C-alpha cells in the first residue's frame, strides 16, 4: 500500500510542476517544461533625436539711432522669440513583437537564452543580451533671461545741472543725447583696442596674458554698448526623442512630432505646430526570395517551435513638407521574413546566438 502511495505522489508532483527529464540531457539532470517556453521575436522601432535652439531677442533701447550714429541699418525694433531645428539623428531600437510569439517545446526550450523582455537571444549558449534603451522627452524647458536685459546704458550720468534760469534744477537728458554718448563710448573703445593691437601705447603691458585679457575685455565692452542699438539675444539648446513602430509594409506620412517657430518642438498631438513626417520604404525587395528559401522540405521543420527572423532593409526619411531633413538606411526586422530554425542543429551539439535587435542569426558554433 505504501508503494502505491509513493508512486501516486511522484505522478502528482510531476503533473503539478510540469517537468520531466530530457533523454538527450539526462546526464546533466536538466528540467524541461512540458508546456514549453514562451518567447518573442523582435520588431524594429525608429527613434528620432531632435536638437532645437530657442532664441529670445530684446531690441535695443537706442535702436532708432543705430543707422545715424553707428551706420548699422535695419536694427530690430521689437522683441521676438523663435526656434530652429539644428540637428536630427535617426536610430533604431527593438522590442518584443506581439505578432511573433512562439513556444519552444521539449529539450529545445531548456536551451533558450532570452533578453530581459523575453526576446530570443541564443540557443545552448551563454548569449549576453544587449541592454535595452529608452528615451524620455520633456517639454518643460525654457531659456532663462534677465528681468532687465540692459543695465549698463551709459558711462555718463543721465542728468545734468540746469543753468541759472532753471535755478540749477536737475535736467534729465533726452534719449537721443544718451544714444550719442553710447555711440561715442563705442568709438572710444574701438580706438583703444586699435592702439593696443598696434602697440601704440608708451607703457607696455607686463606680458602677453595681460595684453590678451585687455583686448578681450574691450571686445566685451564694445559688444555690450553696440547691443544698446542692435539688441541682445539669449539662446539655449534642447534635445528631444520620438519613437514610432512601423508595421510590416512601407510607411508614408507618419507624424513623428510637430514644430512651431514660435513654440518649438511639440508632441504630435499638439496641432498648433507643423507636422514633421517620416517615410519608410523597403529596399532591395527580398521578400519573394526569402519566402522561397524559408520553407523547408523537412517535415519536422518548426516542430521544436523555434523560429528566427530574416530581417529586411529600409530607407528612412524625415520630412518637413517637401524638404528632406534627414535620411538613413537601416535593418528593419518586420520588413523581412520569419523561418523555422533547422531541427538538425538543436541536438545540443551547437552553440547558437541571434542578434537581439533584429532577430537575425548571428553565428552557429560546434561545442
C-alpha positions as CSV (number, residue, x, y, z in Angstrom):
1,X,0.0,0.0,0.0
2,X,2.8,2.4,0.9
3,X,4.4,1.6,-2.5
4,X,1.2,2.7,-4.4
5,X,1.0,5.9,-2.3
6,X,4.6,6.8,-3.1
7,X,4.1,6.2,-6.9
8,X,1.0,8.3,-6.8
9,X,2.8,11.2,-5.1
10,X,5.6,11.1,-7.7
11,X,3.0,11.2,-10.5
12,X,1.1,14.0,-8.9
13,X,4.3,16.1,-8.4
14,X,5.3,15.5,-12.0
15,X,1.8,16.7,-13.2
16,X,1.7,19.8,-10.9
17,X,5.1,21.1,-11.6
18,X,5.1,20.1,-15.2
19,X,8.8,19.0,-15.5
20,X,10.4,15.9,-17.0
21,X,13.9,14.8,-17.8
22,X,15.2,15.2,-21.3
23,X,16.6,11.9,-22.6
24,X,19.4,13.8,-24.5
25,X,20.5,15.7,-21.4
26,X,19.7,13.1,-18.7
27,X,23.3,13.1,-17.6
28,X,23.1,16.9,-16.8
29,X,19.8,16.4,-15.0
30,X,18.1,19.3,-16.8
31,X,14.4,20.1,-16.1
32,X,12.4,20.8,-19.2
33,X,9.0,22.5,-19.1
34,X,6.4,20.2,-20.6
35,X,4.2,23.1,-21.7
36,X,7.2,24.8,-23.5
37,X,9.0,28.1,-23.1
38,X,7.3,31.2,-24.4
39,X,9.5,33.7,-26.3
40,X,9.1,36.5,-28.8
41,X,11.0,37.6,-31.9
42,X,11.9,41.3,-32.0
43,X,10.5,44.1,-34.1
44,X,12.3,47.3,-35.0
45,X,11.3,50.7,-33.8
46,X,12.6,54.0,-35.1
47,X,13.9,56.7,-32.7
48,X,14.3,60.2,-33.9
49,X,16.6,62.5,-31.9
50,X,16.0,66.2,-32.4
51,X,18.1,69.2,-31.3
52,X,16.5,72.6,-31.4
53,X,17.6,76.1,-30.4
54,X,15.4,78.7,-28.7
55,X,16.3,82.4,-29.2
56,X,14.8,85.2,-27.2
57,X,15.6,88.6,-28.6
58,X,15.3,92.0,-26.9
59,X,15.5,95.1,-29.1
60,X,18.0,97.8,-28.0
61,X,16.8,101.0,-26.3
62,X,18.6,103.1,-28.8
63,X,17.6,101.1,-31.9
64,X,16.2,104.1,-33.8
65,X,19.7,105.8,-33.8
66,X,21.7,102.7,-34.9
67,X,22.0,103.9,-38.5
68,X,22.6,107.6,-37.8
69,X,25.2,107.1,-35.1
70,X,26.8,103.8,-35.9
71,X,25.9,103.2,-39.5
72,X,24.0,100.0,-38.7
73,X,20.9,99.6,-40.9
74,X,17.7,97.7,-40.1
75,X,18.2,97.4,-36.4
76,X,15.3,95.3,-34.9
77,X,12.6,97.5,-33.4
78,X,10.7,94.8,-31.4
79,X,11.3,91.8,-29.2
80,X,10.7,88.3,-30.5
81,X,11.1,84.6,-29.8
82,X,12.0,82.0,-32.4
83,X,13.0,78.3,-32.6
84,X,15.1,76.5,-35.2
85,X,15.9,72.8,-35.5
86,X,19.7,72.4,-35.6
87,X,20.2,68.6,-35.9
88,X,18.2,65.4,-36.5
89,X,19.6,61.9,-36.0
90,X,17.9,58.6,-36.7
91,X,18.5,55.3,-34.8
92,X,16.6,52.1,-34.3
93,X,15.7,50.1,-31.2
94,X,14.0,46.8,-30.7
95,X,11.1,45.4,-28.6
96,X,9.1,42.2,-28.5
97,X,6.8,41.8,-31.5
98,X,3.3,40.9,-30.2
99,X,2.6,39.2,-33.6
100,X,5.6,36.9,-33.3
101,X,5.2,35.0,-30.1
102,X,6.2,31.3,-30.1
103,X,6.5,28.3,-27.7
104,X,9.7,26.2,-27.7
105,X,8.9,22.6,-26.9
106,X,10.8,19.8,-25.3
107,X,14.6,19.9,-24.7
108,X,14.9,22.9,-27.0
109,X,13.0,25.1,-24.6
110,X,15.5,24.3,-21.8
111,X,18.4,25.6,-24.0
112,X,17.0,29.1,-24.8
113,X,18.6,32.3,-23.7
114,X,16.2,35.3,-23.6
115,X,16.6,39.0,-23.2
116,X,15.0,40.8,-20.3
117,X,11.8,41.4,-22.3
118,X,11.6,37.8,-23.5
119,X,13.2,38.0,-26.9
120,X,15.2,35.1,-28.2
121,X,18.9,35.7,-27.9
122,X,20.6,32.3,-28.1
123,X,20.3,28.5,-28.0
124,X,22.6,26.4,-25.9
125,X,24.9,29.4,-25.5
126,X,25.8,32.0,-22.9
127,X,24.5,34.8,-25.0
128,X,24.7,38.2,-23.2
129,X,21.6,40.2,-24.2
130,X,22.3,43.9,-25.0
131,X,21.0,46.5,-22.6
132,X,17.6,47.8,-23.5
133,X,17.4,51.6,-24.1
134,X,14.6,54.1,-23.9
135,X,14.3,57.8,-24.4
136,X,12.5,60.5,-22.5
137,X,11.5,63.9,-23.8
138,X,10.5,66.8,-21.7
139,X,8.6,69.9,-23.0
140,X,9.1,72.0,-19.9
141,X,12.4,73.7,-20.8
142,X,12.7,77.4,-21.4
143,X,15.6,79.8,-22.0
144,X,16.2,81.9,-18.9
145,X,16.5,85.6,-19.5
146,X,17.2,88.5,-17.1
147,X,14.4,90.7,-16.0
148,X,16.3,93.8,-17.2
149,X,18.4,92.8,-20.2
150,X,20.1,96.3,-20.5
151,X,21.5,97.6,-17.2
152,X,24.7,99.4,-18.4
153,X,23.1,102.1,-20.6
154,X,25.9,104.7,-20.4
155,X,29.2,105.7,-18.8
156,X,27.9,109.2,-18.2
157,X,25.1,110.5,-15.9
158,X,21.6,110.6,-17.1
159,X,21.1,114.1,-15.8
160,X,22.8,117.5,-15.8
161,X,22.5,120.6,-13.7
162,X,20.5,123.4,-15.2
163,X,21.6,127.0,-15.5
164,X,20.6,130.0,-13.5
165,X,17.3,130.2,-15.5
166,X,16.2,126.9,-14.0
167,X,17.6,127.6,-10.6
168,X,20.2,124.9,-11.0
169,X,17.5,122.2,-11.1
170,X,18.4,118.7,-12.3
171,X,17.5,118.2,-16.0
172,X,17.1,114.7,-17.4
173,X,19.0,114.1,-20.6
174,X,16.9,113.0,-23.7
175,X,17.2,109.5,-25.1
176,X,18.9,111.0,-28.2
177,X,21.6,112.5,-26.0
178,X,22.2,109.2,-24.2
179,X,22.4,107.4,-27.5
180,X,25.0,109.9,-28.7
181,X,27.0,109.2,-25.5
182,X,26.8,105.5,-26.0
183,X,27.9,105.8,-29.6
184,X,30.8,107.9,-28.5
185,X,31.8,105.2,-26.0
186,X,31.8,102.6,-28.8
187,X,34.1,104.8,-30.8
188,X,36.5,105.3,-27.9
189,X,36.6,101.5,-27.2
190,X,37.4,100.8,-30.8
191,X,40.2,103.3,-30.8
192,X,41.7,101.9,-27.6
193,X,41.6,98.4,-29.0
194,X,43.2,99.5,-32.2
195,X,46.0,101.2,-30.2
196,X,46.5,98.0,-28.2
197,X,46.7,95.9,-31.3
198,X,49.1,98.4,-32.9
199,X,51.3,98.5,-29.8
200,X,50.9,102.3,-29.8
201,X,51.0,102.9,-26.0
202,X,54.1,104.2,-24.5
203,X,53.9,101.9,-21.5
204,X,53.7,98.2,-22.5
205,X,51.8,95.6,-20.7
206,X,53.8,93.3,-18.5
207,X,53.2,90.1,-20.5
208,X,51.1,88.5,-23.3
209,X,48.4,87.3,-20.9
210,X,47.7,90.8,-19.7
211,X,47.6,92.0,-23.3
212,X,45.2,89.2,-24.3
213,X,42.9,89.9,-21.3
214,X,42.7,93.6,-22.0
215,X,41.7,93.1,-25.7
216,X,39.1,90.5,-24.6
217,X,37.6,92.9,-22.1
218,X,37.5,95.7,-24.7
219,X,35.6,93.4,-27.0
220,X,33.1,92.6,-24.3
221,X,32.5,96.3,-23.5
222,X,32.1,97.1,-27.2
223,X,29.6,94.2,-27.7
224,X,27.6,95.4,-24.7
225,X,27.3,99.0,-25.9
226,X,26.6,98.0,-29.5
227,X,23.8,95.9,-28.1
228,X,22.1,99.1,-26.9
229,X,21.5,99.7,-30.6
230,X,21.1,96.3,-32.3
231,X,19.6,94.4,-29.3
232,X,20.5,91.3,-27.3
233,X,19.8,87.6,-27.9
234,X,19.6,84.8,-25.3
235,X,19.8,81.2,-26.7
236,X,19.6,77.7,-25.3
237,X,19.6,74.3,-27.0
238,X,17.1,71.5,-26.2
239,X,17.1,67.8,-27.1
240,X,14.0,65.6,-27.8
241,X,13.4,62.0,-28.8
242,X,10.4,60.5,-30.5
243,X,9.6,56.8,-31.2
244,X,7.3,55.0,-33.5
245,X,6.9,51.4,-34.6
246,X,6.4,50.6,-38.3
247,X,4.3,47.7,-39.5
248,X,5.3,45.1,-42.0
249,X,4.9,47.4,-45.0
250,X,6.1,50.8,-46.2
251,X,5.2,53.9,-44.1
252,X,4.2,57.1,-45.7
253,X,3.3,60.4,-43.9
254,X,3.7,59.1,-40.3
255,X,3.7,62.2,-38.0
256,X,6.8,61.9,-35.7
257,X,6.4,65.3,-34.0
258,X,5.3,68.8,-34.7
259,X,7.3,72.0,-34.8
260,X,6.5,75.7,-34.5
261,X,8.9,78.6,-35.0
262,X,7.2,80.3,-32.0
263,X,6.6,77.4,-29.6
264,X,9.4,75.0,-30.7
265,X,9.3,71.2,-30.8
266,X,5.9,69.8,-29.8
267,X,4.3,66.3,-29.4
268,X,2.4,65.1,-32.4
269,X,-0.9,65.7,-30.5
270,X,-0.3,69.4,-30.4
271,X,-2.0,70.7,-33.5
272,X,-0.5,74.2,-33.1
273,X,2.7,73.1,-34.8
274,X,3.5,71.9,-38.3
275,X,3.8,68.1,-38.7
276,X,7.3,66.6,-39.3
277,X,6.7,63.4,-41.2
278,X,8.5,60.1,-41.5
279,X,8.6,57.9,-44.6
280,X,10.0,54.3,-44.7
281,X,10.4,52.3,-47.9
282,X,11.6,48.8,-48.3
283,X,14.9,48.4,-50.2
284,X,16.0,45.5,-52.4
285,X,12.7,43.7,-52.2
286,X,13.9,40.3,-50.9
287,X,10.5,39.1,-49.6
288,X,9.8,36.8,-52.6
289,X,13.3,35.2,-52.4
290,X,13.1,34.9,-48.6
291,X,9.7,33.2,-48.9
292,X,11.1,30.6,-51.3
293,X,14.1,29.8,-49.1
294,X,12.4,29.9,-45.7
295,X,10.2,26.9,-46.5
296,X,11.9,23.7,-45.6
297,X,11.4,20.2,-47.2
298,X,12.0,18.7,-43.8
299,X,8.6,17.5,-42.4
300,X,9.8,18.2,-38.9
301,X,10.7,21.8,-39.6
302,X,9.2,24.0,-36.8
303,X,8.4,21.0,-34.6
304,X,10.6,22.4,-31.8
305,X,8.8,25.7,-32.0
306,X,12.0,27.7,-32.6
307,X,11.8,30.4,-35.2
308,X,14.1,33.3,-36.2
309,X,13.9,36.4,-38.3
310,X,15.5,37.2,-41.7
311,X,15.3,41.0,-41.5
312,X,14.8,43.4,-44.4
313,X,16.3,46.7,-45.3
314,X,14.6,50.1,-45.4
315,X,15.3,53.8,-46.1
316,X,14.0,56.2,-43.6
317,X,13.3,59.9,-44.3
318,X,12.4,62.7,-42.0
319,X,10.5,65.4,-43.9
320,X,9.4,69.0,-43.3
321,X,6.8,69.3,-46.0
322,X,8.7,68.7,-49.2
323,X,12.1,69.3,-47.6
324,X,14.1,66.3,-46.5
325,X,15.7,66.9,-43.1
326,X,17.4,63.5,-42.6
327,X,17.9,60.2,-44.4
328,X,19.1,56.8,-43.1
329,X,19.4,53.2,-44.4
330,X,18.8,50.6,-41.7
331,X,17.8,47.0,-41.0
332,X,14.1,46.5,-40.0
333,X,13.1,43.2,-38.6
334,X,9.4,43.2,-39.6
335,X,10.3,44.1,-43.2
336,X,11.8,40.6,-43.6
337,X,10.6,37.1,-43.1
338,X,10.2,34.5,-40.3
339,X,11.6,31.0,-40.8
340,X,11.8,27.8,-38.6
341,X,15.2,27.0,-37.2
342,X,16.8,23.8,-38.6
343,X,15.9,20.9,-36.3
344,X,19.2,19.2,-37.0
345,X,21.1,22.0,-35.2
346,X,19.0,21.6,-32.0
347,X,20.6,18.4,-30.6
348,X,22.7,20.2,-28.1
349,X,25.9,20.0,-30.2
350,X,25.9,23.6,-31.3
351,X,26.0,27.0,-29.6
352,X,23.7,29.4,-31.5
353,X,23.2,33.1,-31.0
354,X,21.0,35.7,-32.6
355,X,21.1,39.5,-32.9
356,X,18.5,40.5,-30.2
357,X,17.9,43.8,-32.1
358,X,16.8,42.2,-35.4
359,X,16.3,38.5,-34.6
360,X,18.8,37.6,-37.3
361,X,21.1,34.6,-36.9
362,X,24.5,35.7,-35.6
363,X,26.5,32.5,-35.5
364,X,26.4,28.7,-35.1
365,X,29.4,27.2,-33.4
366,X,30.1,23.5,-32.7
367,X,30.7,22.8,-29.0
